[in-house]
Amino acid sequence: MLCLGVGLSSSVADLIARSRAFASKGVPDHFHDAMYWKTIDAETVQCELCPRGCTLSEGQRGFCRVREPRSGKLYTAAYGAVCAAHVDPIEKKPLFHFLPGSTAFSIATAGCNFRCKSCQNWQISQVRPEDVKNTPMSPRQIVDAALRSGSQTIAYTYTDPAIFYEYMLDTAKEVKAAGLRNMCHSNGSLNPEAVEEISLYLDAANIDLKGFTQEYYSGFAAGYLDTVLETLERLKRNKVWLEVTTLVVPTMNDDTGTIRKMCEWFSEHLGVDVPLHFSRFWPQYKLANLYPTPVETLEKARETALSAGLRYVYIGNVPGHPAENTYCHACKAPVIRRSGYTILANEVRNGKCAFCGADIPGVWK
Ligand code: SF4
């Protein structure tokens, strides 16, 4: 495993001194041109990357803590500022129907456009890029590191890749040119034009569908449900291999009626072959006083999804649970057996079940 280190690096005094230095120099050296924004007036711009649509004046940072205007132009502070890099099993993303048993060279920069109360990476997602230790890496250096690690895929993950969009896009182009694959794990909160553009280079995505009411999205994540649903449909339409994760948080989004509505929408708009992962919540960050999701709650959610017609429904964060396996929708045989992130057996042959020959949807080679 390669780890570039994650941690707070600066005292408050350092940061104040640095921001004064920035102001005196105009555009800081680490800033990079941002995409997707428009001019409001000489000193104000509006960011159009995500649905929050921050209107920002000179020196003001966006909600994501990454994008900032200088002299009437919008910049990103996240470009090339890698704060985490690891070689992970693709199953950890999670992608269960995409090159099983392979690894993904996984990167993040600091910042996020959500405020999830149970964020497991809050030390890097809820800070500015300037607040953590970074290793500068060009897109080409990412590709070289991925090749050295033997990974077939580069994963944009840990924080939300929406906020390092320009870096993800440039890297994704290099990755494709090198014959490797791209995947992202995202909250899906990105405006349609940006989704269209990155879709050209994405091979796979795991998008969080955190719940199925705007009330929950507002209270839990400070996010927008409609945009996430639109992103899911758009990625599916653009033939990006899609899997979806729902973190089931006890007492907050575990209502069976709402999960049923979500699964009915899922079946109708994404289809029954898109895998859905119900993931177990573990107490942390702002929900440290809540209890872990009971396994029975996850099993009930899975039964609800199966009864809505979904064919590939998994339970995550419960190592050894039988719902980690992939079962053929036709003969019900376990075609891929897993324990945690480890593949115990893979009986998918050329995209088909080795037992009955039915197609198993996914990217297998
Ligand atoms: S990407 Fe950041 S700056 Fe842009 S609208 Fe979203 S939160 Fe605001």
Boltz pocket constraint, residues with backbone or C-beta under 6 A from the ligand:
constraints:
  - pocket:
      binder: B
      contacts: [[A, 47], [A, 48], [A, 49], [A, 50], [A, 51], [A, 52], [A, 53], [A, 54], [A, 61], [A, 62], [A, 63], [A, 64], [A, 65], [A, 66], [A, 67], [A, 112], [A, 113], [A, 162], [A, 163]]
      max_distance: 6.0
